[in-house]
Amino acid sequence: MHRTNKGQAIPGVDVSAQVVNCFRAKYPNISLDKFAHLWVTEPAEKLANRYLEKVGETEDLTHCLRHRFFLESLQEFSVAAKNRVFINIGAGFTNYPHLLNTQIRCCEVDKPSIIKEKQQRLQQLQASQQLPDREILFIPTEDLNNPNKRKKLFNSLSKWVGSCQSFVLIEGVVYWLSQESTYSLFKHLQQIQTAGSLLAVNAFKPRESSKAIFQRLRSFSEDDYCIKNFSPNTLNERFHEHLAGYELIKCANYINLSKQANEAMALDDQESALEEDCYLLRKLMR
């Protein structure tokens, strides 16, 4: 959803969605994604292994931890499914709707190429009963950094959400967006989310950019994802205090999450892991 200076959509966003899925599939007991293996391809697995070699060996675990955090939060929200909806912006090849015991209306937003591939594969997986049927609305958008595309997207989402309480997930997206686009995204959400709705988002803190592993990720994005002159985005760790209309109800980092999920695989060295804070915020009255 990011763009180069020439205005062409970056291929890395498509490929990174496949790589991250391979990470979730590697440790399903940590990610709690028992369906991730259904989307793994040999080329994606090779690239995922190269990612771990070039960037850092803890990256597969950290991606599993963030998925677990968001899934457990969504499961709690979906228990009272009546008049509630789930929106996943930058859904990639995640399986959130299929991992919920309670069926809830779901909407997935991503690039047209990803949505097309996912819909085709979903038909096969659901027909063969490898995935449970779920009601999912797919909304393609070319570029979240484009103001006109964002406005069009949120016009569609506003009509679909209506007066329902919503759980909006923005997982692994902020990294690819400009700072201006990120805050514009939050402003749009403030307008469509009703009181009691939840916003889940993860982002790197600015201080993470000084780590060697962060610089290796940036180099990998440029070299292996073919994203030239890439400038990854970060969010001030206190951004939520300035996010009008929301209150922070939960915040977690990978170090703490690893200890909760599996003590044997706990991350102890902060320099060896890229820490993204995972936030859960509740919408206040409009």
C-alpha positions as CSV (number, residue, x, y, z in Angstrom):
1,M,0.0,0.0,0.0
2,H,3.1,2.2,0.0
3,R,4.3,3.8,-3.3
4,T,7.6,4.6,-4.9
5,N,8.5,8.1,-6.1
6,K,7.3,7.0,-9.6
7,G,3.9,6.2,-8.2
8,Q,4.0,2.4,-8.7
9,A,2.7,0.2,-5.9
10,I,5.6,-1.5,-4.0
11,P,5.8,-5.2,-4.6
12,G,7.2,-5.8,-1.1
13,V,3.8,-5.4,0.6
14,D,2.4,-8.4,-1.3
15,V,5.4,-10.5,-0.6
16,S,5.7,-9.5,3.0
17,A,2.2,-10.8,3.7
18,Q,3.3,-14.2,2.5
19,V,6.4,-14.1,4.6
20,V,4.6,-13.1,7.8
21,N,2.2,-16.0,7.2
22,C,5.1,-18.4,7.1
23,F,6.2,-17.1,10.5
24,R,2.7,-17.7,12.0
25,A,2.7,-21.2,10.6
26,K,6.0,-22.1,12.1
27,Y,4.8,-21.8,15.7
28,P,1.0,-22.4,15.6
29,N,1.1,-23.0,19.4
30,I,2.4,-19.5,19.9
31,S,0.5,-17.6,17.1
32,L,-2.7,-19.7,17.8
33,D,-3.2,-19.7,14.0
34,K,-4.0,-23.3,13.2
35,F,-4.8,-22.5,9.6
36,A,-1.6,-20.5,8.6
37,H,0.0,-23.6,7.1
38,L,-2.8,-23.7,4.4
39,W,-1.4,-20.5,2.8
40,V,2.3,-21.4,2.9
41,T,4.1,-21.7,-0.5
42,E,7.6,-23.0,-1.2
43,P,8.8,-19.6,-2.6
44,A,7.4,-17.7,0.4
45,E,9.0,-20.2,2.8
46,K,12.4,-19.7,1.1
47,L,12.1,-16.0,1.4
48,A,10.9,-16.2,5.0
49,N,14.1,-18.3,5.8
50,R,16.2,-15.7,4.1
51,Y,14.5,-13.0,6.1
52,L,15.4,-14.7,9.3
53,E,19.0,-15.1,8.2
54,K,19.4,-11.5,7.1
55,V,17.3,-9.7,9.7
56,G,17.2,-11.7,12.9
57,E,16.3,-15.1,14.1
58,T,13.7,-13.8,16.6
59,E,11.4,-12.3,14.0
60,D,9.3,-15.4,13.4
61,L,8.5,-15.6,17.1
62,T,7.7,-11.9,17.5
63,H,5.2,-12.0,14.6
64,C,3.5,-15.0,16.3
65,L,3.3,-13.1,19.5
66,R,1.6,-10.1,18.0
67,H,-1.0,-12.3,16.2
68,R,-1.7,-14.1,19.5
69,F,-2.3,-10.7,21.3
70,F,-4.7,-9.4,18.7
71,L,-6.5,-12.8,18.3
72,E,-7.2,-13.1,22.0
73,S,-8.4,-9.5,22.1
74,L,-10.7,-10.1,19.2
75,Q,-12.0,-13.3,20.7
76,E,-13.1,-11.4,23.8
77,F,-14.8,-8.8,21.7
78,S,-16.6,-11.3,19.5
79,V,-18.3,-13.1,22.3
80,A,-21.1,-10.6,22.2
81,A,-21.3,-10.8,18.4
82,K,-24.7,-9.1,18.1
83,N,-24.4,-5.7,16.5
84,R,-20.6,-6.0,16.3
85,V,-18.3,-6.2,13.3
86,F,-14.6,-6.8,12.6
87,I,-12.5,-4.8,10.2
88,N,-9.0,-5.9,9.3
89,I,-7.0,-3.2,7.4
90,G,-4.1,-4.8,5.6
91,A,-5.4,-8.3,6.3
92,G,-2.9,-10.1,4.1
93,F,-3.3,-13.9,4.5
94,T,-4.5,-13.9,8.1
95,N,-7.3,-16.2,9.2
96,Y,-8.9,-14.2,12.0
97,P,-12.6,-14.8,11.0
98,H,-12.0,-18.5,10.8
99,L,-10.3,-18.7,14.2
100,L,-13.4,-17.2,16.0
101,N,-15.9,-19.6,17.6
102,T,-18.5,-16.9,17.4
103,Q,-19.4,-15.8,13.9
104,I,-19.2,-12.1,13.4
105,R,-19.5,-10.0,10.3
106,C,-16.1,-9.4,8.9
107,C,-14.5,-7.0,6.5
108,E,-11.0,-7.3,5.1
109,V,-9.1,-4.5,3.3
110,D,-6.0,-4.9,1.2
111,K,-4.5,-4.5,-2.2
112,P,-6.5,-5.8,-5.1
113,S,-3.8,-8.4,-6.0
114,I,-3.8,-9.9,-2.5
115,I,-7.6,-9.9,-2.2
116,K,-7.9,-11.7,-5.6
117,E,-5.4,-14.4,-4.6
118,K,-7.0,-14.8,-1.2
119,Q,-10.6,-15.1,-2.5
120,Q,-9.6,-17.8,-5.1
121,R,-7.8,-19.8,-2.4
122,L,-10.6,-19.4,0.1
123,Q,-13.1,-20.9,-2.3
124,Q,-10.9,-24.0,-2.6
125,L,-10.2,-24.3,1.2
126,Q,-13.8,-23.8,2.2
127,A,-15.1,-26.1,-0.5
128,S,-12.8,-28.8,0.8
129,Q,-13.8,-28.0,4.4
130,Q,-10.3,-27.1,5.4
131,L,-11.5,-23.7,6.5
132,P,-14.9,-23.0,8.1
133,D,-17.3,-20.8,6.1
134,R,-17.4,-17.2,7.2
135,E,-19.2,-14.0,6.0
136,I,-16.4,-11.7,4.8
137,L,-16.7,-8.5,2.8
138,F,-13.5,-7.8,0.8
139,I,-12.7,-4.1,0.0
140,P,-9.7,-3.5,-2.3
141,T,-7.7,-0.3,-2.0
142,E,-4.6,0.5,-4.0
143,D,-2.8,2.8,-1.6
144,L,-3.4,4.0,2.0
145,N,-0.9,6.7,1.5
146,N,-3.2,8.3,-1.1
147,P,-5.7,10.7,0.4
148,N,-8.3,10.1,-2.2
149,K,-8.1,6.3,-1.8
150,R,-8.3,6.6,1.9
151,K,-11.4,8.8,1.7
152,K,-13.1,6.4,-0.7
153,L,-12.3,3.4,1.5
154,F,-13.7,5.0,4.7
155,N,-16.8,6.1,2.8
156,S,-17.4,2.4,2.1
157,L,-16.5,1.3,5.6
158,S,-18.8,4.0,7.2
159,K,-21.8,2.7,5.3
160,W,-21.0,-0.9,6.2
161,V,-20.3,-0.3,9.9
162,G,-23.4,1.9,10.4
163,S,-24.2,2.0,14.1
164,C,-22.4,-1.2,15.0
165,Q,-19.6,-1.5,17.5
166,S,-16.4,-2.4,15.6
167,F,-13.1,-4.0,16.3
168,V,-10.6,-2.4,13.8
169,L,-7.3,-4.1,13.4
170,I,-4.3,-2.4,11.8
171,E,-1.6,-5.1,12.1
172,G,1.8,-4.7,10.4
173,V,0.6,-1.7,8.4
174,V,2.0,1.5,10.1
175,Y,5.5,0.4,9.2
176,W,4.6,1.0,5.5
177,L,2.8,4.3,5.8
178,S,3.9,7.9,6.1
179,Q,3.4,9.6,9.4
180,E,0.8,11.9,7.8
181,S,-1.1,9.0,6.4
182,T,-1.1,7.2,9.7
183,Y,-2.7,10.0,11.6
184,S,-5.1,10.6,8.8
185,L,-6.1,6.9,9.1
186,F,-6.8,7.4,12.8
187,K,-8.9,10.5,12.2
188,H,-11.0,8.6,9.7
189,L,-11.5,5.8,12.2
190,Q,-12.5,8.3,14.9
191,Q,-15.4,9.3,12.6
192,I,-16.7,5.8,11.8
193,Q,-16.2,4.0,15.1
194,T,-19.0,4.1,17.7
195,A,-18.6,4.4,21.4
196,G,-17.3,1.1,22.9
197,S,-15.6,0.1,19.7
198,L,-12.0,-1.1,19.8
199,L,-8.9,-0.1,17.8
200,A,-5.9,-2.6,17.7
201,V,-2.6,-1.4,16.2
202,N,1.1,-2.2,16.5
203,A,4.0,0.0,15.7
204,F,7.7,0.5,16.2
205,K,8.8,3.1,18.7
206,P,11.2,5.7,17.4
207,R,14.1,4.4,19.5
208,E,13.9,1.0,17.8
209,S,15.3,2.6,14.7
210,S,18.7,2.8,16.3
211,K,19.0,-0.9,16.7
212,A,21.2,-2.9,14.2
213,I,18.3,-5.3,13.6
214,F,16.1,-2.4,12.5
215,Q,18.6,-1.3,10.0
216,R,18.9,-4.9,8.7
217,L,15.1,-5.0,8.3
218,R,15.3,-1.7,6.3
219,S,18.0,-3.2,4.1
220,F,16.0,-6.3,3.6
221,S,13.0,-4.3,2.6
222,E,15.1,-2.4,0.0
223,D,17.1,-5.4,-1.3
224,D,14.7,-8.4,-1.1
225,Y,11.3,-6.6,-1.2
226,C,12.6,-4.3,-3.9
227,I,11.6,-1.2,-2.0
228,K,14.0,1.5,-3.0
229,N,14.8,4.5,-0.7
230,F,12.4,3.1,1.8
231,S,11.8,5.1,5.0
232,P,9.9,2.9,7.6
233,N,7.5,4.6,9.9
234,T,7.5,4.7,13.7
235,L,5.0,5.9,16.3
236,N,5.8,7.7,19.5
237,E,5.1,5.3,22.3
238,R,2.7,7.9,23.9
239,F,0.8,8.5,20.7
240,H,-2.4,7.1,22.2
241,E,-2.4,10.0,24.7
242,H,-2.9,12.4,21.9
243,L,-5.3,10.2,19.9
244,A,-8.6,12.1,20.3
245,G,-11.7,10.1,21.2
246,Y,-9.8,7.0,22.4
247,E,-8.6,5.6,25.7
248,L,-5.8,3.0,26.0
249,I,-7.0,-0.1,27.7
250,K,-4.1,-2.5,27.0
251,C,-0.5,-2.2,25.8
252,A,2.1,-5.0,25.5
253,N,5.5,-5.6,24.1
254,Y,7.2,-8.7,22.7
255,I,9.4,-9.2,25.7
256,N,6.5,-9.5,28.1
257,L,4.3,-11.4,25.6
258,S,7.0,-14.0,25.1
259,K,7.2,-14.8,28.8
260,Q,3.4,-15.2,29.0
261,A,3.2,-17.4,25.9
262,N,6.1,-19.8,26.4
263,E,8.7,-19.3,29.1
264,A,11.1,-21.6,27.3
265,M,11.1,-19.3,24.3
266,A,11.1,-16.0,26.2
267,L,12.9,-13.1,24.7
268,D,15.4,-11.7,27.2
269,D,17.8,-9.6,25.0
270,Q,16.1,-6.4,23.9
271,E,18.8,-5.8,21.3
272,S,18.2,-9.1,19.6
273,A,14.5,-8.5,19.1
274,L,12.6,-5.7,17.2
275,E,10.0,-4.6,19.7
276,E,6.7,-3.3,18.4
277,D,4.2,-2.2,21.0
278,C,0.8,-3.7,20.5
279,Y,-2.0,-1.3,21.6
280,L,-5.7,-1.8,22.3
281,L,-7.8,1.3,22.5
282,R,-11.5,1.9,23.3
283,K,-13.5,4.5,21.4
284,L,-15.2,7.1,23.6
285,M,-18.3,9.0,22.8
286,R,-18.4,10.8,19.5
